[in-house]
Amino acid sequence: MKPIRPWTVQQHGALTKRDDGLWTVDDDVPGLKGAGRRMGIVKRDNGALLFFNAIPVSDAVLAEIHGLGRPAQLVVPNHFHSLDAAALVEKLGVTAYAPAPAVEVLKDRVRCQPISALPADSSLQTFTVDGFATHEVAVVTRGTLLVGDLVTNVPHGGGMNGLLMRLVGFTGPKPRLPWSVQKRVGKANHPHPRSHHRSRCAGRAARGRGDAQGEVMPRVKPRLFAVSETLSQTAR
């Protein structure tokens, strides 16, 4: 294993309750002030906590998190979102889960189990995005969609970093799949993931574990569209 990036706490935001059993912590992407990232925390049926994305937090916030339940699992949505995964695994003693292709890619940085091995319960459903080369994992929990690169919903910011984010398509007035992300994660046989996912959103664009592909998205489609307008509050 390569030396891990240490537990590096920045000036992150507060632990914020978004819904019953769902909290988030916001932070800047290290080295890119103004470019936000978000960690989701889901309380599972057995009281254990699942983290979606990894962000190091202060001792005070860490104490708040321990007050919510026992840290147990971390979902790494794709290998591009693994910067602080190893540090969180070491700090909290959780088990990391990632898309099957990322398990191999990340083996020298953080040990992960394939997302198919994540224990199932009624608190969440996991999906893999077939139109992405990364096979990104998305999570639907109690009507909220948690994603990595599938969609962003970040308003335009100020300064040079804000201008940069605007130019590369990461910010805007509505949810979007930035063109730069499309180029990074799109499969060769799906050169336009945005079109692929929009046109097939009621079919097989996302795959749910334990369900027939053709049956999953029709059930969750209303939830996905309902939360897409408020993703800046629930999943960034």
N, C-alpha and C positions, 0 to 999 in steps of 0.2 A: 504493500500500500504506500502511496505517496504521502508525504507530510500533509496534514490537513490544514486548511485555513483556520486560524484560531478563532475562538468565540469573540467576535469583534462587535461591540455594541456601539451603535451610532445614536443620533438624536431622533429616535423613532417616536411614533405617536403613542397614545394611550391604548390600553386594552379596551376595546369597544364592543359592547353587546349589540349584535345585529338582529337577533331573533332568539327564540328559545333554543338553547343548545348550540348557538353559533356566535363566535366572537372573532374579531380581526385586530391585527396590529399593522399599521402602515409605517413605511420607512422609505428613504431614498435608496436607489440602486447605488452601491458603493462606487465612488469615483465619478458619479454622474448626478450631481445635486439637481433636484427638480424633476428627475425621472423617478416616478414612484414605483414601489412594489408593495405587495400585501401578503401577509400570512393569515390564513384562515384556521380556526380551531373549532372542531366539531366534537360535541359530547355524544358518545355512542350509547347504545341502549344499556350497556353494562356499567356506565359511568366513566369509562376510560376516554381519554382525549386523543383525537386524530388531528394532526397538523397538515395543512395543505400549503406547501412552500415553507421554507425555513428562514426565519429572521432572528438573529440573536437579540435578546432583550435584557434590560437592566434587572438587577436583583429584585427590585421592588415589583416590577411587572411579572417576573418569574414567580415570585411568591403568590401573586394574584392568580396566575395560571395554575399553580399547584393547588390553590384553594378551589378550583373548578372541578378537579378530578385528577386521575392518575395519567400522566403522559404515556402513551402506548405506541402510537404509530405516526409515521410521517409519509405523506404521499409526495413524491417528486414528480411533477406532471410531465416533464421531459428533461433530457440531460442538460439543456440550456438553463434550467432553473435549479441548479444543484450547487450553487456557490457556497452556501452555508449549511448544506445538508449534513455533511460529515460532522461539523461542529455541533449541530443540534442533536444528532444521534449520540455523540459522545457525552454531551452535557446532560441530556435527559434520559439516556438509556432506552430510547425508542427503537422500534424496527422500521426500516425504510422500505418503501414499496415504490416501484417505478414501472413504466412500460417495458415489456420484454426486451426490445432492442437497447434500451438505456441501461439495463442491468449489466450487459457486457461492456458498454461504453464507459460506465462509471466504476468498473470493478477495482481500478487502482486508486479511486478517490473516496468512494463510500460503498459499503456493501449493501445491496438492495435485494429484496425479494421481488419476483414478478407480481404485478398488480393482481393477477388472478389468484394469488395466495392470500390476499387480504381477507381476514375473517368477515363474513357477511352478517348483517343484521338489518333491521328496518330503518336505521337512522340515516342511511345513505345508499346511493347506487353509483357505481363507477362505470365509465364509458371510455373506450379508446376511439380516437378520431382517425378513421381509416384514410381520410384524404391528406393526412400529414405524414411525411416520412418519419417523423419522430414518434408516431403513434401516441400522441399526447393523451394523457389521462385527464378526463373531466369528471367532476363529482357533482351530483345533485343531492342536496340534503335539505329536507323539509321545505321544498319549493325554491331553494336558492341554488344557483349554478356557480360552481367554482371552477375557474379555468386558468391556464397558463398563458398560451399564445393564441388560443382560439378566437378571442375577441378582446379588444381594449375599449374602455369608455373613460377617457381622460380628457378633461377640458384643456384648451390651449393655455400654456403658461408664459411667463415673461422671461426676459433676459436671453442670453445666448443659448442656454440649454433649452429653454422653451422654444426658441426659434428652430433649433436643431430637431427637436421632437416633432415640431409641426412639419418641417420639410421632409422628414422620413415617414410621415404619415401616422405617427403614434397618437397624436392628439386630434381632437375635433369635437363638434357639437353632438355627435351621435356615436353609438357603438360601431366598431369597425374592425376589420382584419387588415392591418397595415400591409402595404405592398412589400415592404422590406421583410416582414415576417413570412409573407407568401413565398418569397424567393428563398428564404432560409429553410423552411420546413415543408414546402410543397413537394409532392412526389413527381417524378419525371412523367408518369402517365396521367397526372392530374396537375397540369401547369398552373391552374387557377383555383386554388383551394377555396377561395371565397365563393366562386360560382358553384363549385362542387357541393359545398355545404349548404348553401341556400337552396339550390335546386333539389337536393336530396334530404332536406331536413326532416321529412316525414317518412323517410325510408331507412337507409342503412349508413348514413354518414357517421353515426356514432354507434358503437356496439356496447350493449349492456351485458355484464356477466350473468349467466344463468337464465337469459331470456333469448327467444328467437329474435334475430336481428330485425325482421320485419315487424315485430310486435312492440319493440321497445320505444322507438321514437314517436309513434303515434300517441303513446300514453304520456310521454314527457314533453311533447311539442308545445302544448299550451303553457306549461311552466317555463320552458326556455324562452318563449316570446314574452311572457309576462315579466320575467326578470331582466330581459335584455335592456330595457329602458332604465333600469336602476342598478346596472352592474357596477357603477362607480361606488355604490354604497355596499355592494356585497361581494364582488369578485374582481379584483384587478391583479 
